[in-house]
Amino acid sequence: MKEDDIVAMIKAALPDATIEMTDLAGDNDHWKAVVISSAFAGKSRVAQHQMVYAALQGNMGGVLHALALETRVAQVG
């Protein structure tokens, strides 16, 4: 799955997100994403990751083979 497609899907669900992508294997199939969003405020790390996986609309494990995910809460104000 291409970087632009992944970013677009996450941004559609989390419009304020800042997303840093790293292609871990150079194959568009193994990615690391750092996603920073104010929508994560007050949510557990598991809930934050679930929000990102939901944004990927079932592509995890299929078109997108592997995603190392790091989430952070954006500082507001």
C-alpha positions as a Markdown table, in Angstrom:
| # | Residue | x | y | z |
|---|---|---|---|---|
| 1 | Met | 0.0 | 0.0 | 0.0 |
| 2 | Lys | 1.4 | 3.4 | -1.0 |
| 3 | Glu | 2.3 | 6.0 | 1.6 |
| 4 | Asp | 0.0 | 8.6 | 0.1 |
| 5 | Asp | -3.0 | 6.2 | 0.4 |
| 6 | Ile | -2.2 | 5.4 | 4.0 |
| 7 | Val | -1.9 | 9.0 | 4.9 |
| 8 | Ala | -5.1 | 10.0 | 3.1 |
| 9 | Met | -7.1 | 7.3 | 5.0 |
| 10 | Ile | -5.7 | 8.4 | 8.4 |
| 11 | Lys | -6.3 | 12.1 | 7.6 |
| 12 | Ala | -9.9 | 11.3 | 6.5 |
| 13 | Ala | -10.6 | 9.9 | 10.0 |
| 14 | Leu | -8.3 | 12.2 | 11.9 |
| 15 | Pro | -8.2 | 15.5 | 10.0 |
| 16 | Asp | -5.8 | 17.3 | 12.4 |
| 17 | Ala | -3.3 | 14.4 | 12.4 |
| 18 | Thr | 0.4 | 14.9 | 11.7 |
| 19 | Ile | 1.7 | 11.7 | 10.2 |
| 20 | Glu | 5.3 | 10.7 | 9.7 |
| 21 | Met | 5.7 | 7.6 | 7.5 |
| 22 | Thr | 8.8 | 5.4 | 7.2 |
| 23 | Asp | 9.1 | 2.5 | 4.7 |
| 24 | Leu | 10.9 | -0.1 | 6.8 |
| 25 | Ala | 11.7 | -2.5 | 3.9 |
| 26 | Gly | 11.6 | -0.3 | 0.8 |
| 27 | Asp | 8.7 | -2.4 | -0.5 |
| 28 | Asn | 5.6 | -0.3 | 0.2 |
| 29 | Asp | 4.4 | -3.2 | 2.4 |
| 30 | His | 6.1 | -2.7 | 5.8 |
| 31 | Trp | 5.6 | 0.7 | 7.3 |
| 32 | Lys | 6.2 | 2.7 | 10.5 |
| 33 | Ala | 3.7 | 5.5 | 11.2 |
| 34 | Val | 3.9 | 8.1 | 13.9 |
| 35 | Val | 0.5 | 9.7 | 14.2 |
| 36 | Ile | -0.1 | 12.8 | 16.3 |
| 37 | Ser | -3.6 | 14.0 | 16.9 |
| 38 | Ser | -5.6 | 15.9 | 19.5 |
| 39 | Ala | -8.3 | 13.3 | 19.0 |
| 40 | Phe | -6.2 | 10.9 | 21.1 |
| 41 | Ala | -6.5 | 13.1 | 24.2 |
| 42 | Gly | -7.9 | 11.1 | 27.1 |
| 43 | Lys | -7.8 | 7.8 | 25.3 |
| 44 | Ser | -5.6 | 4.8 | 26.1 |
| 45 | Arg | -2.8 | 3.8 | 23.8 |
| 46 | Val | -4.9 | 0.8 | 22.7 |
| 47 | Ala | -7.8 | 3.0 | 21.9 |
| 48 | Gln | -5.6 | 5.4 | 20.0 |
| 49 | His | -4.2 | 2.5 | 17.9 |
| 50 | Gln | -7.7 | 1.2 | 17.3 |
| 51 | Met | -8.7 | 4.6 | 15.9 |
| 52 | Val | -5.9 | 4.4 | 13.4 |
| 53 | Tyr | -6.6 | 0.8 | 12.4 |
| 54 | Ala | -10.3 | 1.7 | 11.9 |
| 55 | Ala | -9.2 | 4.6 | 9.6 |
| 56 | Leu | -7.4 | 2.0 | 7.5 |
| 57 | Gln | -10.8 | 0.4 | 6.7 |
| 58 | Gly | -9.7 | -3.3 | 7.0 |
| 59 | Asn | -6.6 | -3.0 | 4.9 |
| 60 | Met | -4.3 | -4.1 | 7.8 |
| 61 | Gly | -3.1 | -7.6 | 7.2 |
| 62 | Gly | -4.2 | -7.5 | 3.6 |
| 63 | Val | -3.0 | -4.8 | 1.2 |
| 64 | Leu | -1.0 | -3.4 | 4.1 |
| 65 | His | 1.0 | -6.2 | 5.5 |
| 66 | Ala | 2.7 | -4.6 | 8.5 |
| 67 | Leu | 2.4 | -1.3 | 10.3 |
| 68 | Ala | 4.5 | -0.4 | 13.3 |
| 69 | Leu | 2.4 | 2.3 | 14.9 |
| 70 | Glu | 3.3 | 5.0 | 17.4 |
| 71 | Thr | 0.6 | 7.5 | 18.5 |
| 72 | Arg | 0.9 | 10.7 | 20.4 |
| 73 | Val | -1.5 | 13.3 | 21.7 |
| 74 | Ala | -1.1 | 16.7 | 19.9 |
| 75 | Gln | -0.7 | 19.6 | 22.3 |
| 76 | Val | -3.6 | 22.0 | 21.9 |
| 77 | Gly | -3.1 | 25.7 | 22.3 |
